Amino acid sequence: MSDQGWQTALALIDDAERANAPSLDLSGLELTTLPNSIAQLAGLLDLNLSRNQIQVIPDSLTQLANVEDLDLSDNQVQAIPDSLAQLANLRSLNLTDN
């Protein structure tokens, strides 16, 4: 994971939290995991995590109860955790090319 990608992710999450943004694009940042602060984005509807290096979907995503669209394509996800079932509003989960 690149340090620059991590710092960019932290800044984007902070900006999204302050703006109560409905969407967040963290694609292409070479992330292998997600900052815990992502769990604070309660109003998030659309989360793009594509083109990273995520292998394990973190439990912190289950705190994003309003997420409708989750893109984890082009990562290295090895398993889909049962905890994703807690995302009751999830309409679209993209896991292509993992």
C-alpha positions as a Markdown table, in Angstrom:
| # | Residue | x | y | z |
|---|---|---|---|---|
| 1 | Met | 0.0 | 0.0 | 0.0 |
| 2 | Ser | 1.3 | 3.4 | -0.8 |
| 3 | Asp | 1.6 | 5.9 | 2.0 |
| 4 | Gln | 0.3 | 8.6 | -0.5 |
| 5 | Gly | -2.8 | 6.5 | -1.2 |
| 6 | Trp | -3.4 | 6.0 | 2.5 |
| 7 | Gln | -3.1 | 9.8 | 3.2 |
| 8 | Thr | -5.4 | 10.5 | 0.2 |
| 9 | Ala | -8.0 | 8.1 | 1.5 |
| 10 | Leu | -7.9 | 9.7 | 5.0 |
| 11 | Ala | -8.3 | 13.1 | 3.5 |
| 12 | Leu | -11.2 | 12.0 | 1.3 |
| 13 | Ile | -13.0 | 10.3 | 4.2 |
| 14 | Asp | -12.5 | 13.4 | 6.3 |
| 15 | Asp | -13.9 | 15.6 | 3.5 |
| 16 | Ala | -16.9 | 13.3 | 3.0 |
| 17 | Glu | -17.7 | 13.3 | 6.7 |
| 18 | Arg | -17.6 | 17.1 | 6.9 |
| 19 | Ala | -19.8 | 17.4 | 3.8 |
| 20 | Asn | -22.1 | 14.5 | 4.7 |
| 21 | Ala | -21.4 | 13.3 | 1.2 |
| 22 | Pro | -23.7 | 10.6 | -0.3 |
| 23 | Ser | -20.8 | 9.0 | -2.2 |
| 24 | Leu | -17.1 | 8.4 | -1.8 |
| 25 | Asp | -14.6 | 7.3 | -4.4 |
| 26 | Leu | -11.4 | 5.6 | -3.0 |
| 27 | Ser | -10.6 | 3.8 | -6.3 |
| 28 | Gly | -7.0 | 3.3 | -7.5 |
| 29 | Leu | -5.3 | 4.3 | -4.3 |
| 30 | Glu | -3.4 | 0.9 | -3.8 |
| 31 | Leu | -5.2 | 0.4 | -0.5 |
| 32 | Thr | -4.8 | -3.1 | 1.1 |
| 33 | Thr | -7.2 | -2.2 | 3.9 |
| 34 | Leu | -9.5 | 0.7 | 4.9 |
| 35 | Pro | -9.1 | 3.3 | 7.6 |
| 36 | Asn | -11.4 | 2.7 | 10.5 |
| 37 | Ser | -12.7 | 6.3 | 10.1 |
| 38 | Ile | -14.8 | 5.1 | 7.1 |
| 39 | Ala | -17.3 | 3.7 | 9.6 |
| 40 | Gln | -18.2 | 7.3 | 10.6 |
| 41 | Leu | -19.8 | 8.0 | 7.2 |
| 42 | Ala | -23.3 | 7.0 | 8.3 |
| 43 | Gly | -25.0 | 8.8 | 5.3 |
| 44 | Leu | -22.9 | 7.2 | 2.6 |
| 45 | Leu | -25.0 | 5.6 | -0.2 |
| 46 | Asp | -22.3 | 4.8 | -2.8 |
| 47 | Leu | -18.8 | 3.6 | -2.1 |
| 48 | Asn | -16.2 | 2.9 | -4.8 |
| 49 | Leu | -13.2 | 0.9 | -3.6 |
| 50 | Ser | -12.3 | -0.5 | -7.0 |
| 51 | Arg | -8.8 | -0.9 | -8.4 |
| 52 | Asn | -7.1 | -1.3 | -5.0 |
| 53 | Gln | -5.4 | -4.3 | -3.4 |
| 54 | Ile | -8.0 | -5.2 | -0.7 |
| 55 | Gln | -7.9 | -8.9 | 0.2 |
| 56 | Val | -10.2 | -8.8 | 3.3 |
| 57 | Ile | -13.4 | -6.9 | 3.4 |
| 58 | Pro | -13.3 | -5.2 | 6.8 |
| 59 | Asp | -16.1 | -5.4 | 9.3 |
| 60 | Ser | -16.1 | -1.6 | 9.5 |
| 61 | Leu | -18.1 | -1.6 | 6.3 |
| 62 | Thr | -21.0 | -3.2 | 8.1 |
| 63 | Gln | -21.4 | 0.1 | 10.0 |
| 64 | Leu | -22.3 | 1.8 | 6.7 |
| 65 | Ala | -26.0 | 0.8 | 7.1 |
| 66 | Asn | -27.2 | 3.1 | 4.3 |
| 67 | Val | -24.8 | 1.9 | 1.6 |
| 68 | Glu | -26.7 | 0.9 | -1.5 |
| 69 | Asp | -23.9 | 0.5 | -4.0 |
| 70 | Leu | -20.5 | -1.0 | -3.1 |
| 71 | Asp | -17.8 | -1.5 | -5.8 |
| 72 | Leu | -14.9 | -3.8 | -4.8 |
| 73 | Ser | -14.0 | -4.7 | -8.4 |
| 74 | Asp | -10.4 | -5.2 | -9.4 |
| 75 | Asn | -9.1 | -6.0 | -5.9 |
| 76 | Gln | -7.8 | -9.2 | -4.4 |
| 77 | Val | -10.9 | -10.1 | -2.3 |
| 78 | Gln | -10.6 | -13.8 | -1.3 |
| 79 | Ala | -13.9 | -14.3 | 0.6 |
| 80 | Ile | -17.2 | -12.5 | 1.1 |
| 81 | Pro | -17.8 | -12.2 | 4.9 |
| 82 | Asp | -21.2 | -13.1 | 6.3 |
| 83 | Ser | -21.3 | -9.7 | 8.0 |
| 84 | Leu | -22.1 | -8.0 | 4.6 |
| 85 | Ala | -25.6 | -9.4 | 5.1 |
| 86 | Gln | -26.0 | -6.6 | 7.7 |
| 87 | Leu | -26.1 | -4.1 | 4.9 |
| 88 | Ala | -29.9 | -4.2 | 4.5 |
| 89 | Asn | -30.0 | -1.4 | 1.9 |
| 90 | Leu | -27.3 | -2.9 | -0.4 |
| 91 | Arg | -28.6 | -3.1 | -3.9 |
| 92 | Ser | -25.4 | -3.6 | -5.9 |
| 93 | Leu | -22.2 | -5.3 | -4.9 |
| 94 | Asn | -19.5 | -5.4 | -7.6 |
| 95 | Leu | -16.8 | -8.1 | -7.0 |
| 96 | Thr | -15.7 | -8.6 | -10.6 |
| 97 | Asp | -12.0 | -9.3 | -11.3 |
| 98 | Asn | -11.0 | -10.5 | -7.8 |
